Amino acid sequence: MTEVRVLKMFVNGEFEEHYNHEYLKVLNPSTEEVIAKIPAGNCKDVDRAINAADIAQKIMGENYQQLNVVHI
């Protein structure tokens, strides 16, 4: 039996707990054994991620456009 990994949400560059503390099971498709549990996020988790992304976008501003430029 494999150790079941319990994962966290990745928001704003950090792994964080989610609000409702409920998890979804991740199964190995060949054995149907539970191999991990992932956060079952809710609206508060989505809002937190959107707010973090909005702040990051404002901080980056024009610099974000420059980061995505590939010089050939």
PDB file of N, CA, C and O in Angstrom:
ATOM      1  N   MET A   1       0.839  -1.186   0.000  1.00  0.00           N
ATOM      2  CA  MET A   1       0.000   0.000   0.000  1.00  0.00           C
ATOM      3  C   MET A   1       0.883   1.248   0.000  1.00  0.00           C
ATOM      4  O   MET A   1       1.844   1.344   0.763  1.00  0.00           O
ATOM      5  N   THR A   2       0.548   2.181  -0.850  1.00  0.00           N
ATOM      6  CA  THR A   2       1.307   3.410  -1.001  1.00  0.00           C
ATOM      7  C   THR A   2       0.858   4.445   0.033  1.00  0.00           C
ATOM      8  O   THR A   2      -0.309   4.498   0.421  1.00  0.00           O
ATOM      9  N   GLU A   3       1.810   5.255   0.461  1.00  0.00           N
ATOM     10  CA  GLU A   3       1.468   6.353   1.372  1.00  0.00           C
ATOM     11  C   GLU A   3       0.609   7.371   0.630  1.00  0.00           C
ATOM     12  O   GLU A   3       0.945   7.762  -0.488  1.00  0.00           O
ATOM     13  N   VAL A   4      -0.486   7.801   1.232  1.00  0.00           N
ATOM     14  CA  VAL A   4      -1.379   8.779   0.609  1.00  0.00           C
ATOM     15  C   VAL A   4      -0.850  10.176   0.899  1.00  0.00           C
ATOM     16  O   VAL A   4      -0.726  10.578   2.056  1.00  0.00           O
ATOM     17  N   ARG A   5      -0.540  10.913  -0.168  1.00  0.00           N
ATOM     18  CA  ARG A   5      -0.052  12.284  -0.013  1.00  0.00           C
ATOM     19  C   ARG A   5      -1.234  13.228   0.121  1.00  0.00           C
ATOM     20  O   ARG A   5      -2.208  13.114  -0.622  1.00  0.00           O
ATOM     21  N   VAL A   6      -1.157  14.153   1.057  1.00  0.00           N
ATOM     22  CA  VAL A   6      -2.185  15.172   1.229  1.00  0.00           C
ATOM     23  C   VAL A   6      -1.584  16.489   0.758  1.00  0.00           C
ATOM     24  O   VAL A   6      -0.626  16.994   1.343  1.00  0.00           O
ATOM     25  N   LEU A   7      -2.156  17.033  -0.302  1.00  0.00           N
ATOM     26  CA  LEU A   7      -1.603  18.229  -0.935  1.00  0.00           C
ATOM     27  C   LEU A   7      -2.317  19.491  -0.478  1.00  0.00           C
ATOM     28  O   LEU A   7      -3.425  19.438   0.057  1.00  0.00           O
ATOM     29  N   LYS A   8      -1.661  20.629  -0.698  1.00  0.00           N
ATOM     30  CA  LYS A   8      -2.226  21.932  -0.358  1.00  0.00           C
ATOM     31  C   LYS A   8      -2.434  22.734  -1.630  1.00  0.00           C
ATOM     32  O   LYS A   8      -1.944  22.359  -2.696  1.00  0.00           O
ATOM     33  N   MET A   9      -3.153  23.827  -1.518  1.00  0.00           N
ATOM     34  CA  MET A   9      -3.354  24.727  -2.657  1.00  0.00           C
ATOM     35  C   MET A   9      -2.119  25.600  -2.832  1.00  0.00           C
ATOM     36  O   MET A   9      -1.482  26.002  -1.858  1.00  0.00           O
ATOM     37  N   PHE A  10      -1.793  25.885  -4.088  1.00  0.00           N
ATOM     38  CA  PHE A  10      -0.665  26.756  -4.391  1.00  0.00           C
ATOM     39  C   PHE A  10      -1.221  28.111  -4.815  1.00  0.00           C
ATOM     40  O   PHE A  10      -1.724  28.263  -5.929  1.00  0.00           O
ATOM     41  N   VAL A  11      -1.128  29.089  -3.928  1.00  0.00           N
ATOM     42  CA  VAL A  11      -1.671  30.426  -4.169  1.00  0.00           C
ATOM     43  C   VAL A  11      -0.613  31.447  -3.799  1.00  0.00           C
ATOM     44  O   VAL A  11      -0.002  31.376  -2.733  1.00  0.00           O
ATOM     45  N   ASN A  12      -0.408  32.392  -4.692  1.00  0.00           N
ATOM     46  CA  ASN A  12       0.502  33.501  -4.422  1.00  0.00           C
ATOM     47  C   ASN A  12       1.921  33.009  -4.110  1.00  0.00           C
ATOM     48  O   ASN A  12       2.614  33.570  -3.261  1.00  0.00           O
ATOM     49  N   GLY A  13       2.335  31.954  -4.811  1.00  0.00           N
ATOM     50  CA  GLY A  13       3.693  31.454  -4.663  1.00  0.00           C
ATOM     51  C   GLY A  13       3.937  30.604  -3.430  1.00  0.00           C
ATOM     52  O   GLY A  13       5.084  30.287  -3.116  1.00  0.00           O
ATOM     53  N   GLU A  14       2.867  30.227  -2.721  1.00  0.00           N
ATOM     54  CA  GLU A  14       3.026  29.434  -1.501  1.00  0.00           C
ATOM     55  C   GLU A  14       1.971  28.337  -1.431  1.00  0.00           C
ATOM     56  O   GLU A  14       0.872  28.481  -1.968  1.00  0.00           O
ATOM     57  N   PHE A  15       2.316  27.243  -0.763  1.00  0.00           N
ATOM     58  CA  PHE A  15       1.347  26.195  -0.500  1.00  0.00           C
ATOM     59  C   PHE A  15       0.586  26.567   0.759  1.00  0.00           C
ATOM     60  O   PHE A  15       1.180  26.800   1.811  1.00  0.00           O
ATOM     61  N   GLU A  16      -0.750  26.621   0.642  1.00  0.00           N
ATOM     62  CA  GLU A  16      -1.589  27.076   1.751  1.00  0.00           C
ATOM     63  C   GLU A  16      -2.741  26.118   1.992  1.00  0.00           C
ATOM     64  O   GLU A  16      -3.139  25.369   1.100  1.00  0.00           O
ATOM     65  N   GLU A  17      -3.274  26.149   3.205  1.00  0.00           N
ATOM     66  CA  GLU A  17      -4.472  25.376   3.518  1.00  0.00           C
ATOM     67  C   GLU A  17      -5.664  26.018   2.810  1.00  0.00           C
ATOM     68  O   GLU A  17      -5.655  27.214   2.519  1.00  0.00           O
ATOM     69  N   HIS A  18      -6.674  25.224   2.540  1.00  0.00           N
ATOM     70  CA  HIS A  18      -7.889  25.744   1.934  1.00  0.00           C
ATOM     71  C   HIS A  18      -8.967  25.903   3.001  1.00  0.00           C
ATOM     72  O   HIS A  18      -8.853  25.357   4.099  1.00  0.00           O
ATOM     73  N   TYR A  19     -10.010  26.654   2.667  1.00  0.00           N
ATOM     74  CA  TYR A  19     -10.985  27.065   3.678  1.00  0.00           C
ATOM     75  C   TYR A  19     -11.867  25.941   4.207  1.00  0.00           C
ATOM     76  O   TYR A  19     -12.083  25.858   5.417  1.00  0.00           O
ATOM     77  N   ASN A  20     -12.385  25.069   3.336  1.00  0.00           N
ATOM     78  CA  ASN A  20     -13.375  24.103   3.819  1.00  0.00           C
ATOM     79  C   ASN A  20     -12.774  22.802   4.344  1.00  0.00           C
ATOM     80  O   ASN A  20     -13.493  21.987   4.921  1.00  0.00           O
ATOM     81  N   HIS A  21     -11.501  22.595   4.162  1.00  0.00           N
ATOM     82  CA  HIS A  21     -10.787  21.414   4.654  1.00  0.00           C
ATOM     83  C   HIS A  21     -11.367  20.091   4.145  1.00  0.00           C
ATOM     84  O   HIS A  21     -11.242  19.061   4.807  1.00  0.00           O
ATOM     85  N   GLU A  22     -12.005  20.122   2.962  1.00  0.00           N
ATOM     86  CA  GLU A  22     -12.484  18.900   2.324  1.00  0.00           C
ATOM     87  C   GLU A  22     -11.512  18.529   1.214  1.00  0.00           C
ATOM     88  O   GLU A  22     -10.860  19.393   0.627  1.00  0.00           O
ATOM     89  N   TYR A  23     -11.424  17.234   0.933  1.00  0.00           N
ATOM     90  CA  TYR A  23     -10.464  16.757  -0.061  1.00  0.00           C
ATOM     91  C   TYR A  23     -11.136  15.852  -1.080  1.00  0.00           C
ATOM     92  O   TYR A  23     -12.159  15.227  -0.803  1.00  0.00           O
ATOM     93  N   LEU A  24     -10.539  15.795  -2.267  1.00  0.00           N
ATOM     94  CA  LEU A  24     -10.922  14.849  -3.307  1.00  0.00           C
ATOM     95  C   LEU A  24      -9.845  13.774  -3.366  1.00  0.00           C
ATOM     96  O   LEU A  24      -8.660  14.065  -3.205  1.00  0.00           O
ATOM     97  N   LYS A  25     -10.253  12.548  -3.594  1.00  0.00           N
ATOM     98  CA  LYS A  25      -9.293  11.448  -3.676  1.00  0.00           C
ATOM     99  C   LYS A  25      -8.740  11.348  -5.096  1.00  0.00           C
ATOM    100  O   LYS A  25      -9.473  11.502  -6.072  1.00  0.00           O
ATOM    101  N   VAL A  26      -7.441  11.089  -5.196  1.00  0.00           N
ATOM    102  CA  VAL A  26      -6.790  10.836  -6.483  1.00  0.00           C
ATOM    103  C   VAL A  26      -6.476   9.344  -6.519  1.00  0.00           C
ATOM    104  O   VAL A  26      -5.805   8.816  -5.632  1.00  0.00           O
ATOM    105  N   LEU A  27      -6.972   8.676  -7.557  1.00  0.00           N
ATOM    106  CA  LEU A  27      -6.816   7.230  -7.659  1.00  0.00           C
ATOM    107  C   LEU A  27      -5.779   6.841  -8.698  1.00  0.00           C
ATOM    108  O   LEU A  27      -5.633   7.503  -9.725  1.00  0.00           O
ATOM    109  N   ASN A  28      -5.062   5.762  -8.421  1.00  0.00           N
ATOM    110  CA  ASN A  28      -4.209   5.128  -9.418  1.00  0.00           C
ATOM    111  C   ASN A  28      -5.166   4.406 -10.369  1.00  0.00           C
ATOM    112  O   ASN A  28      -5.911   3.531  -9.930  1.00  0.00           O
ATOM    113  N   PRO A  29      -5.165   4.750 -11.661  1.00  0.00           N
ATOM    114  CA  PRO A  29      -6.147   4.171 -12.567  1.00  0.00           C
ATOM    115  C   PRO A  29      -6.015   2.657 -12.771  1.00  0.00           C
ATOM    116  O   PRO A  29      -6.991   1.992 -13.117  1.00  0.00           O
ATOM    117  N   SER A  30      -4.840   2.125 -12.563  1.00  0.00           N
ATOM    118  CA  SER A  30      -4.670   0.690 -12.785  1.00  0.00           C
ATOM    119  C   SER A  30      -5.062  -0.151 -11.569  1.00  0.00           C
ATOM    120  O   SER A  30      -5.450  -1.310 -11.716  1.00  0.00           O
ATOM    121  N   THR A  31      -4.962   0.429 -10.371  1.00  0.00           N
ATOM    122  CA  THR A  31      -5.278  -0.333  -9.155  1.00  0.00           C
ATOM    123  C   THR A  31      -6.475   0.229  -8.391  1.00  0.00           C
ATOM    124  O   THR A  31      -7.015  -0.425  -7.499  1.00  0.00           O
ATOM    125  N   GLU A  32      -6.879   1.433  -8.745  1.00  0.00           N
ATOM    126  CA  GLU A  32      -7.938   2.173  -8.052  1.00  0.00           C
ATOM    127  C   GLU A  32      -7.609   2.440  -6.589  1.00  0.00           C
ATOM    128  O   GLU A  32      -8.494   2.699  -5.773  1.00  0.00           O
ATOM    129  N   GLU A  33      -6.321   2.373  -6.277  1.00  0.00           N
ATOM    130  CA  GLU A  33      -5.844   2.683  -4.935  1.00  0.00           C
ATOM    131  C   GLU A  33      -5.748   4.208  -4.787  1.00  0.00           C
ATOM    132  O   GLU A  33      -5.341   4.897  -5.723  1.00  0.00           O
ATOM    133  N   VAL A  34      -6.120   4.728  -3.622  1.00  0.00           N
ATOM    134  CA  VAL A  34      -5.988   6.167  -3.358  1.00  0.00           C
ATOM    135  C   VAL A  34      -4.511   6.479  -3.186  1.00  0.00           C
ATOM    136  O   VAL A  34      -3.849   5.910  -2.318  1.00  0.00           O
ATOM    137  N   ILE A  35      -3.989   7.392  -4.019  1.00  0.00           N
ATOM    138  CA  ILE A  35      -2.570   7.750  -3.947  1.00  0.00           C
ATOM    139  C   ILE A  35      -2.344   9.157  -3.419  1.00  0.00           C
ATOM    140  O   ILE A  35      -1.235   9.500  -3.010  1.00  0.00           O
ATOM    141  N   ALA A  36      -3.408   9.984  -3.426  1.00  0.00           N
ATOM    142  CA  ALA A  36      -3.270  11.352  -2.927  1.00  0.00           C
ATOM    143  C   ALA A  36      -4.646  11.917  -2.621  1.00  0.00           C
ATOM    144  O   ALA A  36      -5.671  11.396  -3.061  1.00  0.00           O
ATOM    145  N   LYS A  37      -4.638  12.998  -1.854  1.00  0.00           N
ATOM    146  CA  LYS A  37      -5.844  13.775  -1.598  1.00  0.00           C
ATOM    147  C   LYS A  37      -5.524  15.215  -1.972  1.00  0.00           C
ATOM    148  O   LYS A  37      -4.521  15.778  -1.534  1.00  0.00           O
ATOM    149  N   ILE A  38      -6.398  15.803  -2.790  1.00  0.00           N
ATOM    150  CA  ILE A  38      -6.195  17.184  -3.213  1.00  0.00           C
ATOM    151  C   ILE A  38      -7.299  18.061  -2.633  1.00  0.00           C
ATOM    152  O   ILE A  38      -8.410  17.583  -2.404  1.00  0.00           O
ATOM    153  N   PRO A  39      -7.008  19.331  -2.395  1.00  0.00           N
ATOM    154  CA  PRO A  39      -8.002  20.219  -1.814  1.00  0.00           C
ATOM    155  C   PRO A  39      -9.226  20.374  -2.717  1.00  0.00           C
ATOM    156  O   PRO A  39      -9.096  20.568  -3.926  1.00  0.00           O
ATOM    157  N   ALA A  40     -10.401  20.288  -2.124  1.00  0.00           N
ATOM    158  CA  ALA A  40     -11.651  20.586  -2.834  1.00  0.00           C
ATOM    159  C   ALA A  40     -11.976  22.039  -2.502  1.00  0.00           C
ATOM    160  O   ALA A  40     -12.736  22.325  -1.577  1.00  0.00           O
ATOM    161  N   GLY A  41     -11.396  22.936  -3.262  1.00  0.00           N
ATOM    162  CA  GLY A  41     -11.539  24.358  -2.978  1.00  0.00           C
ATOM    163  C   GLY A  41     -12.970  24.840  -3.139  1.00  0.00           C
ATOM    164  O   GLY A  41     -13.799  24.195  -3.780  1.00  0.00           O
ATOM    165  N   ASN A  42     -13.234  25.990  -2.539  1.00  0.00           N
ATOM    166  CA  ASN A  42     -14.559  26.589  -2.657  1.00  0.00           C
ATOM    167  C   ASN A  42     -14.418  28.023  -3.166  1.00  0.00           C
ATOM    168  O   ASN A  42     -13.337  28.438  -3.581  1.00  0.00           O
ATOM    169  N   CYS A  43     -15.500  28.761  -3.131  1.00  0.00           N
ATOM    170  CA  CYS A  43     -15.504  30.134  -3.661  1.00  0.00           C
ATOM    171  C   CYS A  43     -14.494  31.035  -2.956  1.00  0.00           C
ATOM    172  O   CYS A  43     -13.888  31.899  -3.589  1.00  0.00           O
ATOM    173  N   LYS A  44     -14.307  30.841  -1.654  1.00  0.00           N
ATOM    174  CA  LYS A  44     -13.332  31.656  -0.923  1.00  0.00           C
ATOM    175  C   LYS A  44     -11.916  31.399  -1.429  1.00  0.00           C
ATOM    176  O   LYS A  44     -11.106  32.322  -1.517  1.00  0.00           O
ATOM    177  N   ASP A  45     -11.618  30.141  -1.763  1.00  0.00           N
ATOM    178  CA  ASP A  45     -10.296  29.806  -2.297  1.00  0.00           C
ATOM    179  C   ASP A  45     -10.089  30.439  -3.667  1.00  0.00           C
ATOM    180  O   ASP A  45      -9.006  30.936  -3.976  1.00  0.00           O
ATOM    181  N   VAL A  46     -11.132  30.415  -4.480  1.00  0.00           N
ATOM    182  CA  VAL A  46     -11.052  31.031  -5.813  1.00  0.00           C
ATOM    183  C   VAL A  46     -10.844  32.529  -5.677  1.00  0.00           C
ATOM    184  O   VAL A  46     -10.000  33.105  -6.364  1.00  0.00           O
ATOM    185  N   ASP A  47     -11.608  33.165  -4.792  1.00  0.00           N
ATOM    186  CA  ASP A  47     -11.455  34.609  -4.571  1.00  0.00           C
ATOM    187  C   ASP A  47     -10.040  34.956  -4.114  1.00  0.00           C
ATOM    188  O   ASP A  47      -9.458  35.939  -4.571  1.00  0.00           O
ATOM    189  N   ARG A  48      -9.493  34.149  -3.215  1.00  0.00           N
ATOM    190  CA  ARG A  48      -8.129  34.387  -2.719  1.00  0.00           C
ATOM    191  C   ARG A  48      -7.115  34.295  -3.860  1.00  0.00           C
ATOM    192  O   ARG A  48      -6.198  35.113  -3.941  1.00  0.00           O
ATOM    193  N   ALA A  49      -7.273  33.313  -4.734  1.00  0.00           N
ATOM    194  CA  ALA A  49      -6.351  33.151  -5.864  1.00  0.00           C
ATOM    195  C   ALA A  49      -6.500  34.308  -6.856  1.00  0.00           C
ATOM    196  O   ALA A  49      -5.504  34.825  -7.363  1.00  0.00           O
ATOM    197  N   ILE A  50      -7.732  34.709  -7.127  1.00  0.00           N
ATOM    198  CA  ILE A  50      -7.959  35.829  -8.060  1.00  0.00           C
ATOM    199  C   ILE A  50      -7.381  37.115  -7.493  1.00  0.00           C
ATOM    200  O   ILE A  50      -6.751  37.882  -8.221  1.00  0.00           O
ATOM    201  N   ASN A  51      -7.586  37.363  -6.203  1.00  0.00           N
ATOM    202  CA  ASN A  51      -7.036  38.578  -5.579  1.00  0.00           C
ATOM    203  C   ASN A  51      -5.511  38.581  -5.633  1.00  0.00           C
ATOM    204  O   ASN A  51      -4.905  39.618  -5.904  1.00  0.00           O
ATOM    205  N   ALA A  52      -4.889  37.435  -5.379  1.00  0.00           N
ATOM    206  CA  ALA A  52      -3.426  37.351  -5.445  1.00  0.00           C
ATOM    207  C   ALA A  52      -2.934  37.604  -6.865  1.00  0.00           C
ATOM    208  O   ALA A  52      -1.927  38.282  -7.065  1.00  0.00           O
ATOM    209  N   ALA A  53      -3.644  37.059  -7.850  1.00  0.00           N
ATOM    210  CA  ALA A  53      -3.253  37.264  -9.246  1.00  0.00           C
ATOM    211  C   ALA A  53      -3.436  38.718  -9.661  1.00  0.00           C
ATOM    212  O   ALA A  53      -2.615  39.264 -10.398  1.00  0.00           O
ATOM    213  N   ASP A  54      -4.512  39.347  -9.188  1.00  0.00           N
ATOM    214  CA  ASP A  54      -4.770  40.751  -9.503  1.00  0.00           C
ATOM    215  C   ASP A  54      -3.674  41.643  -8.931  1.00  0.00           C
ATOM    216  O   ASP A  54      -3.194  42.551  -9.610  1.00  0.00           O
ATOM    217  N   ILE A  55      -3.283  41.392  -7.702  1.00  0.00           N
ATOM    218  CA  ILE A  55      -2.206  42.170  -7.076  1.00  0.00           C
ATOM    219  C   ILE A  55      -0.888  41.962  -7.814  1.00  0.00           C
ATOM    220  O   ILE A  55      -0.157  42.918  -8.069  1.00  0.00           O
ATOM    221  N   ALA A  56      -0.585  40.704  -8.160  1.00  0.00           N
ATOM    222  CA  ALA A  56       0.659  40.412  -8.885  1.00  0.00           C
ATOM    223  C   ALA A  56       0.680  41.106 -10.235  1.00  0.00           C
ATOM    224  O   ALA A  56       1.719  41.612 -10.659  1.00  0.00           O
ATOM    225  N   GLN A  57      -0.459  41.133 -10.912  1.00  0.00           N
ATOM    226  CA  GLN A  57      -0.521  41.782 -12.226  1.00  0.00           C
ATOM    227  C   GLN A  57      -0.281  43.285 -12.095  1.00  0.00           C
ATOM    228  O   GLN A  57       0.404  43.880 -12.927  1.00  0.00           O
ATOM    229  N   LYS A  58      -0.838  43.896 -11.063  1.00  0.00           N
ATOM    230  CA  LYS A  58      -0.636  45.333 -10.853  1.00  0.00           C
ATOM    231  C   LYS A  58       0.823  45.635 -10.526  1.00  0.00           C
ATOM    232  O   LYS A  58       1.367  46.643 -10.977  1.00  0.00           O
ATOM    233  N   ILE A  59       1.455  44.763  -9.743  1.00  0.00           N
ATOM    234  CA  ILE A  59       2.858  44.967  -9.378  1.00  0.00           C
ATOM    235  C   ILE A  59       3.758  44.828 -10.605  1.00  0.00           C
ATOM    236  O   ILE A  59       4.676  45.619 -10.818  1.00  0.00           O
ATOM    237  N   MET A  60       3.469  43.801 -11.403  1.00  0.00           N
ATOM    238  CA  MET A  60       4.310  43.551 -12.584  1.00  0.00           C
ATOM    239  C   MET A  60       4.108  44.611 -13.661  1.00  0.00           C
ATOM    240  O   MET A  60       5.073  45.048 -14.287  1.00  0.00           O
ATOM    241  N   GLY A  61       2.870  45.027 -13.880  1.00  0.00           N
ATOM    242  CA  GLY A  61       2.568  46.055 -14.875  1.00  0.00           C
ATOM    243  C   GLY A  61       3.191  45.755 -16.227  1.00  0.00           C
ATOM    244  O   GLY A  61       3.018  44.668 -16.778  1.00  0.00           O
ATOM    245  N   GLU A  62       3.896  46.703 -16.740  1.00  0.00           N
ATOM    246  CA  GLU A  62       4.533  46.580 -18.052  1.00  0.00           C
ATOM    247  C   GLU A  62       5.623  45.507 -18.074  1.00  0.00           C
ATOM    248  O   GLU A  62       5.892  44.927 -19.126  1.00  0.00           O
ATOM    249  N   ASN A  63       6.238  45.241 -16.956  1.00  0.00           N
ATOM    250  CA  ASN A  63       7.314  44.256 -16.900  1.00  0.00           C
ATOM    251  C   ASN A  63       6.849  42.872 -17.325  1.00  0.00           C
ATOM    252  O   ASN A  63       7.638  42.097 -17.866  1.00  0.00           O
ATOM    253  N   TYR A  64       5.579  42.548 -17.089  1.00  0.00           N
ATOM    254  CA  TYR A  64       5.051  41.237 -17.470  1.00  0.00           C
ATOM    255  C   TYR A  64       5.140  41.031 -18.975  1.00  0.00           C
ATOM    256  O   TYR A  64       5.497  39.949 -19.441  1.00  0.00           O
ATOM    257  N   GLN A  65       4.813  42.075 -19.735  1.00  0.00           N
ATOM    258  CA  GLN A  65       4.898  41.992 -21.194  1.00  0.00           C
ATOM    259  C   GLN A  65       6.328  41.710 -21.631  1.00  0.00           C
ATOM    260  O   GLN A  65       6.553  40.933 -22.560  1.00  0.00           O
ATOM    261  N   GLN A  66       7.284  42.329 -20.975  1.00  0.00           N
ATOM    262  CA  GLN A  66       8.684  42.141 -21.332  1.00  0.00           C
ATOM    263  C   GLN A  66       9.177  40.736 -20.986  1.00  0.00           C
ATOM    264  O   GLN A  66      10.036  40.203 -21.689  1.00  0.00           O
ATOM    265  N   LEU A  67       8.659  40.131 -19.929  1.00  0.00           N
ATOM    266  CA  LEU A  67       9.074  38.783 -19.540  1.00  0.00           C
ATOM    267  C   LEU A  67       8.654  37.734 -20.553  1.00  0.00           C
ATOM    268  O   LEU A  67       9.311  36.700 -20.681  1.00  0.00           O
ATOM    269  N   ASN A  68       7.568  37.985 -21.276  1.00  0.00           N
ATOM    270  CA  ASN A  68       7.053  37.002 -22.217  1.00  0.00           C
ATOM    271  C   ASN A  68       7.625  37.154 -23.630  1.00  0.00           C
ATOM    272  O   ASN A  68       7.276  36.379 -24.520  1.00  0.00           O
ATOM    273  N   VAL A  69       8.479  38.123 -23.840  1.00  0.00           N
ATOM    274  CA  VAL A  69       9.061  38.340 -25.161  1.00  0.00           C
ATOM    275  C   VAL A  69      10.211  37.341 -25.364  1.00  0.00           C
ATOM    276  O   VAL A  69      11.096  37.211 -24.518  1.00  0.00           O
ATOM    277  N   VAL A  70      10.174  36.648 -26.493  1.00  0.00           N
ATOM    278  CA  VAL A  70      11.229  35.715 -26.831  1.00  0.00           C
ATOM    279  C   VAL A  70      12.024  36.307 -27.991  1.00  0.00           C
ATOM    280  O   VAL A  70      11.468  36.648 -29.035  1.00  0.00           O
ATOM    281  N   HIS A  71      13.312  36.420 -27.789  1.00  0.00           N
ATOM    282  CA  HIS A  71      14.168  36.981 -28.843  1.00  0.00           C
ATOM    283  C   HIS A  71      14.714  35.841 -29.682  1.00  0.00           C
ATOM    284  O   HIS A  71      15.261  34.866 -29.167  1.00  0.00           O
ATOM    285  N   ILE A  72      14.551  35.991 -30.983  1.00  0.00           N
ATOM    286  CA  ILE A  72      15.045  34.951 -31.911  1.00  0.00           C
ATOM    287  C   ILE A  72      16.311  35.437 -32.588  1.00  0.00           C
ATOM    288  O   ILE A  72      16.889  34.718 -33.404  1.00  0.00           O
TER     289      ILE A  72
END
